[in-house]
Amino acid sequence: MPQILTVNVARPHPIPGDTSTMTGIVKMPTPDTVAVRAPGPMHGGAGSGLVSDFIGNQQVHGGDDQAVYAYAREDLDTWQTILNRPLDNGAFGENITTAGLDVTHALIGEQWHLGTGGLILEVAAPRIPCRTFAAWLAERGWIKTFSDAAIPGAYLRVLQPGVMRASDAVTVSAHPSHTVTVGLVFRALTTEPDLLPALLEADALPEAVKERARRRIR
């Protein structure tokens, strides 16, 4: 059954090469039960959906549409082979490392019910790589490498607050009728712009992403 392997939270950490700026990309597994709620707007809200987590740059990270970031352990294993280096859970800055979930092919708008604490998350959008991610991984040409692979992980919004912990089961429900997946959205926004019109079929896609698609289509 799909499950959360680890819940990963960050403490403030200097961005590599810029010790004056703090980032929350350095996330470590926690044995604790973590409270999760909708954090509010990206600009001026609480940042992460996880109460104990830290978000550095709230101009581009956090907020309701990026409340929780999920990445599959299976995809981290793929990257371990590609990069020839170990990657622990949380290495990509993900809040939850999953097992048994095909995160790349999750549908925008599907819902994940976690454990028995009442928490319901909704798949919102893919993660787009940034310079902080590249600096943290310290892999030459990382943004292009990550984009070409198109296994981005998923941002989720909080539909119903609750708690989560490592080993929580994940039940997927509310399967949308469209075919817009996390991976399709990522490819449309990065390497395959011909896919952009398809994004407008997904009502649960963040409005900012849909507006970006509309502008590029025009």
N, C-alpha and C positions, 0 to 999 in steps of 0.2 A: 504494500500500500504506500502511496506517496507520503512523504513525511519531511519535516524539518530536521536536518542533521544538527545544525547549530544556529543559535541566535547570536548575532555579532553586533557589538556596539563600539563606538569610538570615544576616545578622549582627545582633547585638542592636541595636535601634533604639528610641528612646523613643516611647511611644504619643502621638500628637498630643493636646495638651491635658493630658498627665500625664507630665511628664519624669522622674518618679521610678520609672516602671514601664517595663520593656523588653518589646518584642514581637518576634516573628519573622515578622510578616506581610509585611515589606518584603523581597521575594525578587528576586534578580537572576540572569539567565542566567550559567552558568559554562561555559567551554570544557573543563573538566576531566572526566575519568572519575570518577564518584562511586560509592563503595561503599554498598550498601543491605543492611540486615539488619532483622530483627524487633527493635523497640526495647524490648519488654517492657511492663509495665503502664503505664497513663497516669500513675498516681501513684507516683513513685519510680523509673520506668524511665529509659531513655536519651532519651526525648522523640521526636524525629523518626526515621523509618526511614533517612534519609540521614545518613551519618556526619558530613558537613560542615555540616549544617543546624542552625539554632537554633530552639528552641521556648521561648516566653516563659512563658505560664501553663499549667503542666502539670496544673492542676486540671481543665481542660476541653479541652486540646489534646494531641495526640501519643498515644503508646501503640500497641499492636499493631493496633487496629481503625482507627486514623487515622495509619498509618505514612507513607503517601504520599498527597498530594492532587493530583489530576489535573483540568485544565480544558482544554477544547477551544479552539483558536485561532478556530474558526468561531464559537463562542459569544462570545468576546471581541470579534470583529468586529461581532456583533449589538449588543453593549453599546456599542461605539464609536458606532454610528449612533444608538442611543437616547439616550446621554448627550452626544453631540456633543463628544467629547474623545478623544484618542488613548489607547490602553491597550496598553502593552508586554507582552510575555510575562513572566509573574510578577506582573502587576498585581493579581491577585486573591489573591495569596499562595500560588499553586499551585507545587508542586514540579516538576511536569512539565506543559508545554504541548504538547498533542497536535495532530496534523493527520490528518484522514481517519477519526477515531473519533467515533461518536455517543455521547458520554459520558452524556448524559441518559437515553438508552434502553439503556444497558448493564444487563445482568441482574445482580442481586445473586448473587454466587457464581461468576460467569464469571471465567476466568483470563486474564491478559495475560502472554505470554512476550516479554521485551524483549531485543532485540539477540542477541548471541552469548555474553554473559557469564553465562548460566545463571539470570538473575533471573526469578522468577515471582511475579506479584502477583495478588491476588484482590479483586474489587470487593466492598466491605463495606457502604458506606452513603453517603448524600449529605452534603454540608457544610450545616450550619445557620448562618445569619449571626449574628454577634455584634456587640457594641458596638465592639470594636476594629476590625473590618472596616468598620463604618460611619464610625468616626473617620478611618481611613486613606483611604477613598474621598472623604470630605467631601462627600457628596451628601445633600441634605435628604430625609428620609424613606427612606433607603437600605434599611433592613431590610425595610420593607413592599414597596418597589419590587422588590427582589431576590426576595422570597418570592412575589409575584404573578407574576413572570416564570417561576419554576420551572425554571430552568436552573442547577442548583446546583454542578455538578462532583461528582466522586466521590472518597471516601476509599478507599484500598486497603490491604490487609494484605499482609505479605511471607510467601509460602509457601516460597520457596527463595531464600536470599540470593545476591547476585551484584553486578554493576556495571552502570551505565547511563551513557549519554552522549547528547548531542544527535545527532540523525539515526538513532538506533536504530530498527529496525523493530519493530512491535508485532503479534504474532500472538495472536488471541483463540481460546481453547479452553475445554473443559469447560462447554459451554452447559447450564445447568440446565433442568429440565423445566417450572418455574413461569414466570410472566409478570411477576414483581415486578422492576421497573426502578428505577434510581436516582431518576428523576423521580417515579415513583409513590410511593416511600417519602417523598420530600420533600413532595409535596402532602398525603399522609396526615398527616404530622407538623405541617404548617403551616396550610394553607388548606382541606383537604378531609378532615376526620376520618372521614367515612363510609367512606373507603378503608382505615381501620386494620385491619379483620379480614383483609384480603388479605395484610398484611405477614407474618403468622404462617406463610405457606406457604414463606417463604425461610429455609431452615436456616442459611445463611451470614450472615444479618443479625446484627449484634452482639446479644448477649443483653440488654444494657441497653436497646437500642431495642425489642426484642420485649417486654420487661417493661413499658416505657413504654406500648406499644400495648395490652397486656393491661389495665393499670390504667385507661386511658382508655375502653376498651371496656366494662369493668365499671361 
